[in-house]
Amino acid sequence: MSQRMTVLLQCLLFVLPWPLRRAALQAFFHFEIADGARIGLSILAIRKLKMASSSRIGNLTFCKGLSLMELGEAATIGSLNWITGFPEDDKTFFSSDVGRLPQLVIGAHSAITNRHYIDCTNSFRIGRFTTFAGVRSQVLTHSINLAECRQESHPVTLGDYCFVGTNCVLLSGSALPDYSVLGANSTLNKVYEQSHMLYAGTPARPVKHLDTNMAYFNRKVGFVH
């Protein structure tokens, strides 16, 4: 099914109550949507969707070009997010990126809040109990290699129990380790490995050690009241 037809059909399905729309999404697009999972008025023009129990996708989020979007138990994607990838089987660009996976994988009890731009040309993976918070943050898994004059991509990864503040930029190939915080207005441009650390600045650098006993790092439920 073409992307245009996918978007049109999913828009038409908005008029159905959720139980019927869920059945239609499973029948027409072979989405795997567990009992208790729910999708708001959002368009998912992607190849494969897996939603575990109690996971949620909000309203007016648009996603295209991904081979996989996977939400773990009680994971959430909020509203007004723009999530794009470049199809895995299209060799127009990124032909040298062997094993490139245009995927968004979100661990159990983790959340992407509202109004973010997420580029999944390569994989963006979020661990468990992590919050991609605030608004207007960007994930860019691809860039231009100026030396070789070609586009290339690398995965971006957030560990378990991380917190990303508002208006951050996560660049291709970067990674935040478990139990870490990326401060607001920061740019993550490399792989860090030291946990229980506040990273901040442009580019982000380790700023402060964080107490291992912080309640956020030890919670059993993802949602923060």
C-alpha positions in Angstrom: 0.0 0.0 0.0 1.4 3.4 -1.0 2.1 6.0 1.7 -0.6 8.3 0.3 -3.2 5.5 0.5 -2.0 4.6 4.0 -2.5 8.2 5.2 -5.9 8.4 3.6 -7.2 5.1 5.0 -6.0 5.9 8.5 -7.7 9.3 8.4 -10.9 7.6 7.4 -10.6 5.2 10.3 -10.6 8.1 12.7 -14.4 8.1 12.7 -14.5 4.6 14.2 -14.6 3.9 18.0 -11.2 2.7 19.2 -12.1 -1.1 19.4 -13.2 -1.1 15.7 -10.2 1.1 14.6 -7.8 -1.2 16.4 -9.3 -4.2 14.6 -9.0 -2.3 11.3 -5.4 -1.3 11.9 -4.5 -4.9 12.7 -6.4 -6.2 9.6 -5.2 -3.7 7.0 -1.7 -2.9 8.2 -0.9 -6.0 10.3 -0.1 -3.8 13.3 0.5 -5.7 16.6 -1.5 -3.8 19.2 -1.9 -5.5 22.6 -5.0 -5.3 24.7 -5.0 -2.1 26.7 -2.8 -0.2 24.2 -4.3 2.8 22.4 -3.5 5.2 19.5 -5.0 8.6 19.3 -5.7 10.6 16.1 -2.2 10.0 14.7 -0.9 8.7 11.4 1.5 5.9 11.3 2.7 5.3 7.7 5.2 2.7 8.7 5.9 -1.0 7.9 5.6 -2.6 11.3 4.1 -1.5 14.7 4.4 -3.4 18.0 2.6 -2.0 21.0 2.7 -3.8 24.3 0.0 -3.6 27.0 -0.9 -0.1 28.3 1.3 1.7 25.8 -0.1 4.9 24.2 0.4 7.1 21.2 -1.3 10.5 21.5 -3.0 12.8 18.9 -1.6 14.5 15.8 1.7 12.6 15.8 2.9 11.7 12.3 5.3 8.9 11.5 6.6 7.7 8.2 9.4 5.7 6.6 10.2 3.4 9.5 10.6 -0.3 9.3 9.6 -0.7 12.9 8.1 1.3 15.8 8.0 -0.7 19.0 6.6 0.5 22.4 7.2 -1.6 25.5 4.7 -2.0 28.3 3.2 1.3 29.5 5.5 3.2 27.1 4.1 6.4 25.6 4.5 8.8 22.7 2.7 12.1 23.2 1.0 14.5 20.7 2.3 16.6 17.9 5.5 14.7 17.3 7.1 14.4 13.8 8.9 11.1 13.4 10.5 10.2 10.1 12.8 7.6 8.6 14.3 6.8 5.3 13.0 3.4 4.0 15.4 0.5 4.6 15.1 -0.9 1.1 15.6 2.5 -0.7 19.3 2.7 -1.8 19.1 6.3 -3.2 20.9 7.4 -0.1 22.8 5.7 2.7 23.8 2.8 0.5 27.1 2.5 2.3 25.4 2.2 5.7 25.4 -1.6 6.0 22.8 -2.8 8.5 21.0 0.5 8.7 17.7 0.1 10.6 15.2 2.9 10.5 13.5 2.1 13.8 12.1 3.7 16.9 12.3 1.3 19.9 11.0 2.5 23.3 11.5 0.5 26.4 8.9 -0.3 29.1 7.6 2.7 31.1 9.5 5.2 29.0 8.0 8.3 27.3 8.5 10.8 24.5 6.4 13.8 25.4 5.0 16.4 23.0 6.2 18.5 20.0 9.5 16.8 19.2 11.3 16.1 15.9 12.8 12.7 15.7 14.8 11.5 12.7 15.0 7.7 12.6 17.0 7.3 9.4 19.0 5.0 11.6 17.7 3.5 14.9 16.7 5.6 17.9 16.5 3.3 20.9 15.3 4.3 24.3 15.8 2.2 27.4 13.4 1.5 30.3 12.0 4.2 32.6 13.4 7.0 30.5 11.8 10.4 29.7 12.4 12.3 26.6 10.9 15.4 28.2 9.9 19.0 27.5 9.3 20.2 23.9 11.2 21.0 20.7 14.0 18.5 21.1 15.5 16.9 18.0 17.1 13.6 17.3 19.2 13.5 14.1 20.5 10.1 13.2 21.9 11.2 9.8 24.3 13.8 8.6 26.6 14.7 5.7 30.1 13.4 5.7 31.9 16.4 4.3 35.2 14.7 3.7 33.6 12.0 1.5 30.6 14.2 0.2 27.9 11.6 1.1 25.1 11.2 3.5 25.6 8.7 6.4 23.7 7.6 9.5 24.4 6.2 12.9 22.1 5.0 15.7 21.3 7.2 18.7 20.7 5.6 22.1 19.3 6.5 25.5 19.9 4.1 28.4 17.6 3.1 31.2 16.3 5.7 33.7 17.5 8.7 31.7 16.0 12.1 31.5 16.4 14.5 28.5 15.4 18.1 29.2 13.6 20.5 26.9 15.0 21.8 23.6 17.9 19.4 23.3 19.7 18.1 20.2 20.9 14.5 19.9 23.3 14.0 17.0 24.1 11.0 14.9 26.0 8.3 16.8 25.5 9.8 20.2 24.5 7.9 23.4 23.5 8.7 26.9 24.3 6.0 29.5 21.9 4.5 32.1 20.8 6.7 35.0 21.8 10.0 33.4 20.4 13.4 32.8 20.9 15.6 29.7 20.3 19.2 30.7 17.9 21.6 28.9 19.3 23.2 25.7 22.1 20.8 25.4 23.7 19.1 22.4 24.7 15.5 22.7 27.3 14.7 20.1 29.2 11.7 21.3 29.0 8.4 23.3 29.2 8.8 27.0 29.5 5.8 29.4 29.5 7.2 33.0 26.2 6.7 34.7 24.6 8.8 37.4 25.9 11.9 35.8 24.4 15.2 34.6 25.6 16.1 31.1 24.9 19.6 29.9 26.1 22.3 27.5 26.8 22.6 23.7 28.4 20.2 23.2 27.3 18.4 26.3 29.9 17.5 28.9 29.8 15.7 32.3 28.9 18.4 34.8 27.8 16.8 38.1 27.6 13.4 39.7 24.0 12.4 40.7 22.9 10.7 43.8 22.2 7.0 43.1 19.3 7.2 45.7 17.3 9.8 43.7 13.7 8.6 43.6 13.6 9.1 39.8 16.3 6.4 39.4 14.5 3.9 41.6 10.9 4.2 40.6 8.8 1.2 39.6 6.3 3.2 37.5 7.2 5.3 34.5 4.7 8.1 34.8 5.9 10.9 37.1 3.0 12.7 39.0 
